[in-house]
Amino acid sequence: MLEGLTVLELDDGLAEFAGKLLADSGAEVIKIEPPRGAPGRAVAPFVGSTPDRTSLQFEHYNTSKQSVVLDLTSEADRILLTRLAARADVVLDGLGAGVADSLGVGHTELSAVNPALIYCAVTPFGCDGPWAGFAATDLTQLALGGVMASCGYDDGADYADGTGYSGAPVAPTGGHVKHLVGMMAVMATLAAVLELGTSGRGQFVDVSAHEATAVSTEMAVPFWLYQQREVHRHTARHAMPARTPRWQHRCADGKYLLALPLYIDDARFAALVEWFDSEGMAEDLADEKYRRSMQREDHMFHVVDVIGRFCARHDSDHLFREAQARRLPWAPVNSPDELLADPHFTEHRDTFVSVPAHGGVHLYAQPPFLIGHGTSIRPAPRLGEHTRDVLGAVLEDEYTTDTPARQQV
């Protein structure tokens, strides 16, 4: 769907997921790498052996891209980058606040040769302000952005006085911040592309990973703004100011099921009671005091105990399907291997696709959306795989310039 859009990706890691989404959607994404390769190429785990080993993380985040080697410490190669930018639609800059500027290939220089250029800077803390230029990792962003404050465990915690946090903060792993800021960068970039189609003007797009994370903290900020109440960390459920009962229950097959107790949905709670009653396990939930959400909330610990006893008598898959048939949003807690073996993914949604890659066949995850004719994923490029073709086709005689990067290629 983005065929015809040319993107130059300058990145140390923070912007490469945005580049992946654009590339897998049809854009021509040219990844500019230093002679030794992007930092992601050195991230374990690897397949193969030195010197031909391949980083699986790099393979995932760089599908469908082209690799061009340029040494941006070389004036000649900076000129080559400028020539590329003159013909590009978008520059995706993940080098860090001010880095490209210090090299003379920032927004000012590149937009001077291409006024219609959309320059998207993806940085840890934005391009200005007292924290601009600060270093960060996924872990520190989750801490600073408020996500960790809402994640953790309340097992054995004492809520007697109702104050303070419970347990220690926990950070989810797996590159959450890279994904959050990557999606924000794609949305902002495509909005700028849309505006370009009507005005013909380029844009400078400033995307902050810290802000992308801070606006993804669910209800913690609203609770403080409206009630001046801090949320507690609750095991595998929403962080709330007050103690809430556990929503996960061990089933007859040993698996856990997430069974939402339906705090505010009276119609669905009635369906739950009808289901339980049909098996003689509703206990007293048909009583009038549970019928309306405001009264039911006062008795929620008892309601959840009843749900737990019901779950203990059934297998998790049976409960999942029966609950969904009654429009109850329950689901088993899947392990990673169970998730990857789910036929909903593998057979019906074509979530994974086999792609010939570097002498073998690799299984890649498709983008999490289906649009029209779909997507066509290509394997991540080898270092400098497209340097000669891209620079030869676009720059012709400039390509003959003798630089360390040229010698490397």
C-alpha positions as a Markdown table, in Angstrom:
| # | Residue | x | y | z |
|---|---|---|---|---|
| 1 | Met | 0.0 | 0.0 | 0.0 |
| 2 | Leu | 3.0 | 2.3 | 0.3 |
| 3 | Glu | 4.6 | 1.4 | -3.0 |
| 4 | Gly | 6.4 | 4.5 | -4.4 |
| 5 | Leu | 7.3 | 5.9 | -1.0 |
| 6 | Thr | 11.1 | 6.1 | -0.5 |
| 7 | Val | 12.5 | 6.2 | 3.1 |
| 8 | Leu | 16.0 | 6.6 | 4.3 |
| 9 | Glu | 16.6 | 5.0 | 7.6 |
| 10 | Leu | 19.4 | 6.3 | 9.8 |
| 11 | Asp | 19.2 | 4.3 | 13.0 |
| 12 | Asp | 20.9 | 2.9 | 16.1 |
| 13 | Gly | 17.9 | 0.8 | 17.0 |
| 14 | Leu | 15.0 | 3.0 | 18.2 |
| 15 | Ala | 13.5 | 3.7 | 14.8 |
| 16 | Glu | 14.0 | 0.3 | 13.1 |
| 17 | Phe | 10.6 | -1.1 | 14.0 |
| 18 | Ala | 9.0 | 2.0 | 12.3 |
| 19 | Gly | 11.2 | 1.3 | 9.3 |
| 20 | Lys | 10.1 | -2.4 | 9.3 |
| 21 | Leu | 6.4 | -1.5 | 9.3 |
| 22 | Leu | 6.9 | 0.9 | 6.4 |
| 23 | Ala | 9.0 | -1.6 | 4.5 |
| 24 | Asp | 6.6 | -4.5 | 5.0 |
| 25 | Ser | 3.8 | -2.3 | 3.8 |
| 26 | Gly | 5.5 | -1.7 | 0.5 |
| 27 | Ala | 7.7 | 1.4 | 1.0 |
| 28 | Glu | 11.3 | 1.3 | -0.3 |
| 29 | Val | 13.2 | 1.6 | 2.9 |
| 30 | Ile | 16.9 | 2.1 | 2.5 |
| 31 | Lys | 18.8 | 1.4 | 5.7 |
| 32 | Ile | 22.0 | 3.5 | 5.9 |
| 33 | Glu | 24.6 | 1.4 | 7.8 |
| 34 | Pro | 28.2 | 2.3 | 8.9 |
| 35 | Pro | 31.0 | 0.1 | 7.4 |
| 36 | Arg | 30.8 | -2.3 | 10.4 |
| 37 | Gly | 27.1 | -2.6 | 10.2 |
| 38 | Ala | 24.2 | -1.4 | 12.4 |
| 39 | Pro | 24.4 | -2.2 | 16.1 |
| 40 | Gly | 21.5 | -4.6 | 15.8 |
| 41 | Arg | 23.6 | -7.0 | 13.8 |
| 42 | Ala | 25.6 | -7.8 | 16.9 |
| 43 | Val | 22.6 | -8.6 | 19.1 |
| 44 | Ala | 22.2 | -12.3 | 20.1 |
| 45 | Pro | 20.8 | -14.8 | 19.5 |
| 46 | Phe | 22.5 | -15.8 | 16.3 |
| 47 | Val | 22.0 | -18.4 | 13.6 |
| 48 | Gly | 25.1 | -19.7 | 11.9 |
| 49 | Ser | 28.7 | -19.3 | 12.9 |
| 50 | Thr | 31.2 | -16.5 | 12.8 |
| 51 | Pro | 31.8 | -14.7 | 10.4 |
| 52 | Asp | 28.6 | -15.6 | 8.7 |
| 53 | Arg | 26.3 | -15.6 | 11.7 |
| 54 | Thr | 23.0 | -13.7 | 11.5 |
| 55 | Ser | 21.3 | -11.9 | 14.4 |
| 56 | Leu | 17.8 | -13.1 | 14.7 |
| 57 | Gln | 16.7 | -9.8 | 16.2 |
| 58 | Phe | 18.2 | -8.0 | 13.3 |
| 59 | Glu | 16.4 | -10.4 | 10.9 |
| 60 | His | 13.1 | -9.6 | 12.6 |
| 61 | Tyr | 13.3 | -5.8 | 12.7 |
| 62 | Asn | 14.8 | -5.3 | 9.2 |
| 63 | Thr | 12.6 | -7.3 | 6.9 |
| 64 | Ser | 12.0 | -5.9 | 3.4 |
| 65 | Lys | 14.7 | -3.2 | 3.7 |
| 66 | Gln | 17.7 | -2.5 | 1.6 |
| 67 | Ser | 21.2 | -2.0 | 3.1 |
| 68 | Val | 23.5 | 0.7 | 1.9 |
| 69 | Val | 26.9 | 1.3 | 3.5 |
| 70 | Leu | 27.9 | 4.9 | 4.0 |
| 71 | Asp | 30.6 | 6.2 | 6.4 |
| 72 | Leu | 29.0 | 9.4 | 7.7 |
| 73 | Thr | 32.3 | 10.5 | 9.2 |
| 74 | Ser | 33.5 | 10.9 | 5.6 |
| 75 | Glu | 32.6 | 14.1 | 3.8 |
| 76 | Ala | 32.3 | 12.3 | 0.5 |
| 77 | Asp | 29.8 | 9.8 | 1.9 |
| 78 | Arg | 27.8 | 12.6 | 3.5 |
| 79 | Ile | 27.5 | 14.1 | 0.1 |
| 80 | Leu | 26.2 | 10.8 | -1.2 |
| 81 | Leu | 23.6 | 10.7 | 1.6 |
| 82 | Thr | 22.5 | 14.2 | 0.6 |
| 83 | Arg | 22.1 | 13.1 | -3.0 |
| 84 | Leu | 19.9 | 10.2 | -1.8 |
| 85 | Ala | 17.8 | 12.5 | 0.4 |
| 86 | Ala | 17.2 | 14.8 | -2.6 |
| 87 | Arg | 15.2 | 11.9 | -4.1 |
| 88 | Ala | 13.7 | 10.5 | -1.0 |
| 89 | Asp | 10.3 | 11.2 | 0.5 |
| 90 | Val | 11.1 | 10.4 | 4.2 |
| 91 | Val | 14.1 | 10.4 | 6.4 |
| 92 | Leu | 13.7 | 8.2 | 9.5 |
| 93 | Asp | 16.4 | 9.4 | 12.0 |
| 94 | Gly | 17.0 | 7.2 | 15.0 |
| 95 | Leu | 20.6 | 8.2 | 15.7 |
| 96 | Gly | 19.7 | 10.3 | 18.7 |
| 97 | Ala | 18.9 | 14.0 | 19.3 |
| 98 | Gly | 21.4 | 16.2 | 17.4 |
| 99 | Val | 23.7 | 13.4 | 16.1 |
| 100 | Ala | 22.8 | 13.8 | 12.5 |
| 101 | Asp | 23.0 | 17.6 | 12.9 |
| 102 | Ser | 26.5 | 17.3 | 14.3 |
| 103 | Leu | 27.5 | 15.3 | 11.2 |
| 104 | Gly | 26.0 | 17.8 | 8.8 |
| 105 | Val | 23.2 | 15.6 | 7.6 |
| 106 | Gly | 20.4 | 16.7 | 9.8 |
| 107 | His | 17.0 | 18.2 | 8.9 |
| 108 | Thr | 18.4 | 21.6 | 8.0 |
| 109 | Glu | 20.9 | 20.3 | 5.5 |
| 110 | Leu | 18.7 | 17.6 | 3.9 |
| 111 | Ser | 15.6 | 19.7 | 3.7 |
| 112 | Ala | 17.7 | 22.4 | 1.9 |
| 113 | Val | 18.1 | 20.1 | -1.0 |
| 114 | Asn | 14.6 | 18.6 | -0.8 |
| 115 | Pro | 12.0 | 21.1 | 0.6 |
| 116 | Ala | 9.3 | 18.4 | 0.4 |
| 117 | Leu | 11.2 | 16.0 | 2.6 |
| 118 | Ile | 9.5 | 14.6 | 5.7 |
| 119 | Tyr | 12.2 | 14.3 | 8.4 |
| 120 | Cys | 11.1 | 12.1 | 11.3 |
| 121 | Ala | 13.4 | 12.2 | 14.3 |
| 122 | Val | 12.8 | 9.3 | 16.7 |
| 123 | Thr | 14.7 | 10.0 | 20.0 |
| 124 | Pro | 14.5 | 8.9 | 23.6 |
| 125 | Phe | 13.3 | 12.2 | 25.0 |
| 126 | Gly | 12.6 | 14.5 | 22.0 |
| 127 | Cys | 14.8 | 17.0 | 20.2 |
| 128 | Asp | 14.6 | 19.8 | 22.7 |
| 129 | Gly | 14.2 | 20.3 | 26.5 |
| 130 | Pro | 16.6 | 19.5 | 29.3 |
| 131 | Trp | 16.6 | 15.8 | 28.6 |
| 132 | Ala | 17.3 | 16.0 | 24.9 |
| 133 | Gly | 20.4 | 14.0 | 24.2 |
| 134 | Phe | 20.1 | 11.8 | 27.3 |
| 135 | Ala | 20.8 | 8.1 | 26.7 |
| 136 | Ala | 18.1 | 5.5 | 27.5 |
| 137 | Thr | 17.3 | 1.8 | 27.1 |
| 138 | Asp | 14.0 | 0.1 | 26.9 |
| 139 | Leu | 14.2 | -0.6 | 30.6 |
| 140 | Thr | 15.0 | 2.9 | 31.7 |
| 141 | Gln | 12.2 | 4.2 | 29.5 |
| 142 | Leu | 9.7 | 1.9 | 31.1 |
| 143 | Ala | 10.9 | 3.2 | 34.5 |
| 144 | Leu | 10.8 | 6.9 | 33.6 |
| 145 | Gly | 7.6 | 6.6 | 31.6 |
| 146 | Gly | 5.5 | 5.3 | 34.4 |
| 147 | Val | 4.8 | 1.8 | 33.1 |
| 148 | Met | 6.9 | 0.0 | 35.8 |
| 149 | Ala | 5.1 | 1.8 | 38.5 |
| 150 | Ser | 1.9 | 0.0 | 37.5 |
| 151 | Cys | 3.4 | -3.5 | 36.9 |
| 152 | Gly | 4.3 | -6.0 | 39.7 |
| 153 | Tyr | 2.9 | -8.5 | 42.1 |
| 154 | Asp | 0.6 | -8.1 | 45.2 |
| 155 | Asp | 1.0 | -11.6 | 46.5 |
| 156 | Gly | 1.2 | -11.4 | 50.3 |
| 157 | Ala | 1.1 | -7.6 | 50.3 |
| 158 | Asp | -0.5 | -5.8 | 53.2 |
| 159 | Tyr | -3.2 | -3.4 | 52.2 |
| 160 | Ala | -4.4 | -2.7 | 55.8 |
| 161 | Asp | -3.7 | 1.0 | 55.7 |
| 162 | Gly | -4.5 | 1.5 | 52.0 |
| 163 | Thr | -1.3 | 3.5 | 51.4 |
| 164 | Gly | 1.9 | 3.0 | 49.4 |
| 165 | Tyr | 2.8 | 0.7 | 46.6 |
| 166 | Ser | 2.7 | -3.1 | 46.9 |
| 167 | Gly | 5.6 | -5.2 | 46.0 |
| 168 | Ala | 8.5 | -4.2 | 43.8 |
| 169 | Pro | 8.1 | -2.7 | 40.3 |
| 170 | Val | 8.5 | -5.1 | 37.4 |
| 171 | Ala | 9.3 | -4.2 | 33.8 |
| 172 | Pro | 7.8 | -6.2 | 30.9 |
| 173 | Thr | 10.5 | -7.3 | 28.4 |
| 174 | Gly | 10.6 | -7.6 | 24.7 |
| 175 | Gly | 11.2 | -4.1 | 23.4 |
| 176 | His | 7.9 | -2.5 | 24.4 |
| 177 | Val | 9.2 | 1.0 | 24.1 |
| 178 | Lys | 10.7 | 0.4 | 20.6 |
| 179 | His | 7.3 | -0.9 | 19.5 |
| 180 | Leu | 5.3 | 1.9 | 21.1 |
| 181 | Val | 7.5 | 4.7 | 19.6 |
| 182 | Gly | 7.8 | 2.8 | 16.3 |
| 183 | Met | 4.0 | 2.8 | 15.9 |
| 184 | Met | 3.8 | 6.4 | 16.9 |
| 185 | Ala | 6.5 | 7.3 | 14.4 |
| 186 | Val | 4.7 | 5.5 | 11.6 |
| 187 | Met | 1.4 | 7.2 | 12.3 |
| 188 | Ala | 3.0 | 10.7 | 12.5 |
| 189 | Thr | 5.0 | 10.0 | 9.3 |
| 190 | Leu | 2.0 | 8.9 | 7.3 |
| 191 | Ala | 0.0 | 11.9 | 8.6 |
| 192 | Ala | 2.8 | 14.1 | 7.2 |
| 193 | Val | 2.8 | 12.2 | 3.9 |
| 194 | Leu | -1.0 | 12.8 | 3.7 |
| 195 | Glu | -0.5 | 16.5 | 4.4 |
| 196 | Leu | 2.3 | 16.6 | 1.8 |
| 197 | Gly | -0.2 | 15.5 | -0.8 |
| 198 | Thr | -2.3 | 18.6 | -0.3 |
| 199 | Ser | 0.3 | 21.3 | 0.5 |
| 200 | Gly | 3.4 | 20.0 | -1.1 |
| 201 | Arg | 5.3 | 21.0 | 2.0 |
| 202 | Gly | 7.7 | 18.8 | 4.0 |
| 203 | Gln | 7.6 | 18.5 | 7.7 |
| 204 | Phe | 9.9 | 18.0 | 10.7 |
| 205 | Val | 8.4 | 15.3 | 12.9 |
| 206 | Asp | 9.7 | 15.0 | 16.4 |
| 207 | Val | 8.7 | 11.7 | 18.1 |
| 208 | Ser | 9.7 | 11.1 | 21.7 |
| 209 | Ala | 9.9 | 7.5 | 23.1 |
| 210 | His | 9.5 | 9.0 | 26.6 |
| 211 | Glu | 6.2 | 10.6 | 25.6 |
| 212 | Ala | 5.0 | 7.5 | 23.7 |
| 213 | Thr | 5.5 | 5.5 | 26.8 |
| 214 | Ala | 4.0 | 8.0 | 29.2 |
| 215 | Val | 0.7 | 8.1 | 27.3 |
| 216 | Ser | 0.5 | 4.3 | 27.5 |
| 217 | Thr | 0.1 | 3.9 | 31.3 |
| 218 | Glu | -3.6 | 3.1 | 31.2 |
| 219 | Met | -5.5 | 4.6 | 34.3 |
| 220 | Ala | -2.5 | 5.6 | 36.5 |
| 221 | Val | -2.4 | 9.2 | 35.3 |
| 222 | Pro | -6.2 | 9.8 | 35.3 |
| 223 | Phe | -6.5 | 8.4 | 38.8 |
| 224 | Trp | -4.0 | 10.9 | 40.0 |
| 225 | Leu | -5.4 | 13.8 | 38.0 |
| 226 | Tyr | -9.0 | 13.3 | 39.1 |
| 227 | Gln | -8.6 | 11.8 | 42.6 |
| 228 | Gln | -5.0 | 12.4 | 43.6 |
| 229 | Arg | -4.8 | 8.6 | 44.3 |
| 230 | Glu | -1.8 | 6.4 | 43.3 |
| 231 | Val | -2.5 | 3.0 | 41.9 |
| 232 | His | -1.2 | -0.2 | 43.5 |
| 233 | Arg | 0.6 | -2.9 | 41.5 |
| 234 | His | -1.8 | -5.9 | 41.2 |
| 235 | Thr | -0.7 | -9.3 | 39.9 |
| 236 | Ala | -1.8 | -9.7 | 36.2 |
| 237 | Arg | -4.6 | -7.3 | 36.4 |
| 238 | His | -5.2 | -3.5 | 36.2 |
| 239 | Ala | -3.3 | -1.3 | 38.6 |
| 240 | Met | -5.9 | 0.4 | 40.8 |
| 241 | Pro | -6.0 | 2.6 | 43.9 |
| 242 | Ala | -7.8 | 0.0 | 46.0 |
| 243 | Arg | -7.2 | -3.7 | 46.5 |
| 244 | Thr | -9.0 | -5.9 | 43.9 |
| 245 | Pro | -9.5 | -9.7 | 43.9 |
| 246 | Arg | -7.4 | -12.0 | 41.7 |
| 247 | Trp | -9.0 | -12.6 | 38.2 |
| 248 | Gln | -6.9 | -15.6 | 37.3 |
| 249 | His | -8.1 | -19.0 | 38.4 |
| 250 | Arg | -6.5 | -22.5 | 38.2 |
| 251 | Cys | -8.6 | -24.8 | 36.1 |
| 252 | Ala | -9.1 | -28.6 | 36.2 |
| 253 | Asp | -6.4 | -29.1 | 33.5 |
| 254 | Gly | -3.9 | -27.1 | 35.6 |
| 255 | Lys | -3.9 | -24.0 | 33.4 |
| 256 | Tyr | -4.8 | -20.5 | 34.5 |
| 257 | Leu | -7.9 | -18.7 | 33.1 |
| 258 | Leu | -8.3 | -15.0 | 33.1 |
| 259 | Ala | -12.0 | -14.6 | 34.1 |
| 260 | Leu | -13.0 | -11.0 | 34.3 |
| 261 | Pro | -15.6 | -10.5 | 37.0 |
| 262 | Leu | -17.6 | -7.9 | 35.0 |
| 263 | Tyr | -17.6 | -5.0 | 37.4 |
| 264 | Ile | -19.9 | -2.7 | 35.4 |
| 265 | Asp | -21.6 | -4.9 | 32.9 |
| 266 | Asp | -24.9 | -6.0 | 34.3 |
| 267 | Ala | -26.2 | -7.8 | 31.2 |
| 268 | Arg | -23.1 | -9.9 | 30.9 |
| 269 | Phe | -23.0 | -10.6 | 34.6 |
| 270 | Ala | -26.6 | -11.9 | 34.3 |
| 271 | Ala | -25.4 | -14.3 | 31.5 |
| 272 | Leu | -22.6 | -15.5 | 33.8 |
| 273 | Val | -25.1 | -16.2 | 36.6 |
| 274 | Glu | -27.4 | -18.1 | 34.2 |
| 275 | Trp | -24.5 | -20.2 | 33.0 |
| 276 | Phe | -23.4 | -21.1 | 36.5 |
| 277 | Asp | -26.9 | -21.8 | 37.6 |
| 278 | Ser | -27.4 | -24.2 | 34.7 |
| 279 | Glu | -24.7 | -26.3 | 36.3 |
| 280 | Gly | -25.9 | -25.8 | 39.9 |
| 281 | Met | -22.9 | -23.7 | 40.8 |
| 282 | Ala | -24.3 | -20.1 | 41.0 |
| 283 | Glu | -24.4 | -20.3 | 44.8 |
| 284 | Asp | -26.0 | -17.0 | 45.9 |
| 285 | Leu | -25.1 | -14.9 | 42.8 |
| 286 | Ala | -28.7 | -14.7 | 41.7 |
| 287 | Asp | -29.5 | -12.6 | 44.8 |
| 288 | Glu | -30.7 | -9.1 | 44.2 |
| 289 | Lys | -27.6 | -7.5 | 45.9 |
| 290 | Tyr | -25.5 | -8.7 | 42.9 |
| 291 | Arg | -27.8 | -7.5 | 40.2 |
| 292 | Arg | -26.5 | -4.0 | 39.8 |
| 293 | Ser | -22.9 | -3.0 | 39.4 |
| 294 | Met | -22.8 | -0.4 | 42.2 |
| 295 | Gln | -24.0 | -3.0 | 44.8 |
| 296 | Arg | -22.1 | -5.9 | 43.2 |
| 297 | Glu | -18.8 | -4.1 | 43.6 |
| 298 | Asp | -19.1 | -4.2 | 47.4 |
| 299 | His | -19.2 | -8.0 | 47.2 |
| 300 | Met | -16.7 | -8.5 | 44.5 |
| 301 | Phe | -14.3 | -10.7 | 46.5 |
| 302 | His | -17.1 | -13.2 | 47.1 |
| 303 | Val | -18.1 | -13.0 | 43.5 |
| 304 | Val | -14.6 | -13.9 | 42.4 |
| 305 | Asp | -14.4 | -16.8 | 44.9 |
| 306 | Val | -17.5 | -18.3 | 43.3 |
| 307 | Ile | -16.0 | -17.9 | 39.8 |
| 308 | Gly | -12.8 | -19.5 | 41.1 |
| 309 | Arg | -14.7 | -22.6 | 42.4 |
| 310 | Phe | -16.5 | -22.9 | 39.0 |
| 311 | Cys | -13.2 | -22.7 | 37.1 |
| 312 | Ala | -11.6 | -25.4 | 39.2 |
| 313 | Arg | -14.3 | -27.8 | 38.0 |
| 314 | His | -13.6 | -27.4 | 34.3 |
| 315 | Asp | -10.8 | -27.4 | 31.7 |
| 316 | Ser | -9.5 | -24.0 | 30.5 |
| 317 | Asp | -10.3 | -24.6 | 26.8 |
| 318 | His | -13.9 | -25.6 | 27.6 |
| 319 | Leu | -14.4 | -22.4 | 29.8 |
| 320 | Phe | -12.9 | -20.2 | 27.1 |
| 321 | Arg | -15.2 | -21.4 | 24.4 |
| 322 | Glu | -18.3 | -21.6 | 26.6 |
| 323 | Ala | -17.7 | -18.1 | 28.0 |
| 324 | Gln | -17.1 | -16.6 | 24.5 |
| 325 | Ala | -20.4 | -18.2 | 23.3 |
| 326 | Arg | -22.1 | -16.2 | 26.1 |
| 327 | Arg | -20.1 | -13.0 | 25.1 |
| 328 | Leu | -18.0 | -13.2 | 28.3 |
| 329 | Pro | -14.4 | -11.9 | 27.7 |
| 330 | Trp | -12.6 | -14.8 | 29.3 |
| 331 | Ala | -9.4 | -16.4 | 28.0 |
| 332 | Pro | -6.8 | -18.9 | 29.1 |
| 333 | Val | -3.3 | -17.7 | 30.0 |
| 334 | Asn | -1.2 | -19.1 | 27.2 |
| 335 | Ser | 2.5 | -19.8 | 27.3 |
| 336 | Pro | 4.6 | -18.6 | 24.4 |
| 337 | Asp | 4.7 | -22.1 | 22.8 |
| 338 | Glu | 1.0 | -22.5 | 23.1 |
| 339 | Leu | 0.5 | -19.1 | 21.5 |
| 340 | Leu | 2.7 | -20.0 | 18.5 |
| 341 | Ala | 0.9 | -23.3 | 18.0 |
| 342 | Asp | -2.5 | -21.7 | 18.0 |
| 343 | Pro | -4.3 | -22.7 | 14.7 |
| 344 | His | -6.0 | -19.3 | 14.7 |
| 345 | Phe | -2.6 | -17.9 | 13.9 |
| 346 | Thr | -1.0 | -20.6 | 11.9 |
| 347 | Glu | -3.9 | -21.8 | 9.8 |
| 348 | His | -6.5 | -19.1 | 9.5 |
| 349 | Arg | -4.7 | -15.8 | 9.8 |
| 350 | Asp | -1.4 | -16.7 | 8.0 |
| 351 | Thr | 0.4 | -14.9 | 10.8 |
| 352 | Phe | 3.7 | -16.6 | 9.9 |
| 353 | Val | 5.2 | -16.9 | 6.4 |
| 354 | Ser | 8.1 | -18.9 | 5.1 |
| 355 | Val | 10.6 | -16.8 | 3.2 |
| 356 | Pro | 13.8 | -17.9 | 1.4 |
| 357 | Ala | 16.6 | -16.2 | 3.3 |
| 358 | His | 20.4 | -16.4 | 2.9 |
| 359 | Gly | 20.7 | -20.0 | 1.8 |
| 360 | Gly | 17.8 | -21.3 | 3.9 |
| 361 | Val | 14.1 | -20.7 | 4.7 |
| 362 | His | 13.2 | -18.6 | 7.7 |
| 363 | Leu | 9.7 | -18.2 | 9.3 |
| 364 | Tyr | 8.8 | -14.6 | 9.6 |
| 365 | Ala | 5.9 | -12.9 | 11.4 |
| 366 | Gln | 3.7 | -10.9 | 9.0 |
| 367 | Pro | 2.5 | -7.3 | 10.0 |
| 368 | Pro | -0.4 | -7.4 | 12.4 |
| 369 | Phe | -2.9 | -6.2 | 9.8 |
| 370 | Leu | -4.4 | -7.4 | 6.6 |
| 371 | Ile | -5.1 | -4.8 | 3.9 |
| 372 | Gly | -6.3 | -5.5 | 0.4 |
| 373 | His | -3.7 | -7.5 | -1.5 |
| 374 | Gly | -1.7 | -8.1 | 1.7 |
| 375 | Thr | 2.1 | -7.7 | 2.2 |
| 376 | Ser | 5.1 | -9.3 | 0.6 |
| 377 | Ile | 7.9 | -9.8 | 3.1 |
| 378 | Arg | 11.6 | -10.0 | 2.1 |
| 379 | Pro | 14.4 | -11.2 | 4.3 |
| 380 | Ala | 16.6 | -8.7 | 6.1 |
| 381 | Pro | 19.5 | -7.6 | 3.9 |
| 382 | Arg | 23.1 | -8.5 | 4.2 |
| 383 | Leu | 25.4 | -5.7 | 5.1 |
| 384 | Gly | 25.9 | -3.4 | 2.1 |
| 385 | Glu | 23.8 | -5.8 | -0.1 |
| 386 | His | 22.3 | -2.9 | -2.1 |
| 387 | Thr | 25.0 | -0.3 | -1.9 |
| 388 | Arg | 26.2 | -0.7 | -5.5 |
| 389 | Asp | 22.7 | -0.9 | -7.0 |
| 390 | Val | 21.2 | 2.0 | -5.1 |
| 391 | Leu | 24.1 | 4.4 | -5.4 |
| 392 | Gly | 24.9 | 3.3 | -8.9 |
| 393 | Ala | 21.3 | 3.9 | -10.1 |
| 394 | Val | 20.7 | 7.1 | -8.2 |
| 395 | Leu | 24.0 | 8.8 | -8.2 |
| 396 | Glu | 25.9 | 7.3 | -11.2 |
| 397 | Asp | 29.2 | 9.2 | -11.4 |
| 398 | Glu | 29.2 | 10.2 | -7.7 |
| 399 | Tyr | 29.4 | 6.5 | -6.9 |
| 400 | Thr | 33.0 | 6.3 | -8.2 |
| 401 | Thr | 34.2 | 8.6 | -5.4 |
| 402 | Asp | 36.9 | 6.7 | -3.5 |
| 403 | Thr | 36.1 | 6.5 | 0.2 |
| 404 | Pro | 36.7 | 4.0 | 3.0 |
| 405 | Ala | 33.1 | 2.9 | 2.8 |
| 406 | Arg | 33.5 | 2.3 | -0.9 |
| 407 | Gln | 36.6 | 0.2 | -0.3 |
| 408 | Gln | 34.8 | -1.7 | 2.4 |
| 409 | Val | 31.9 | -2.6 | 0.0 |
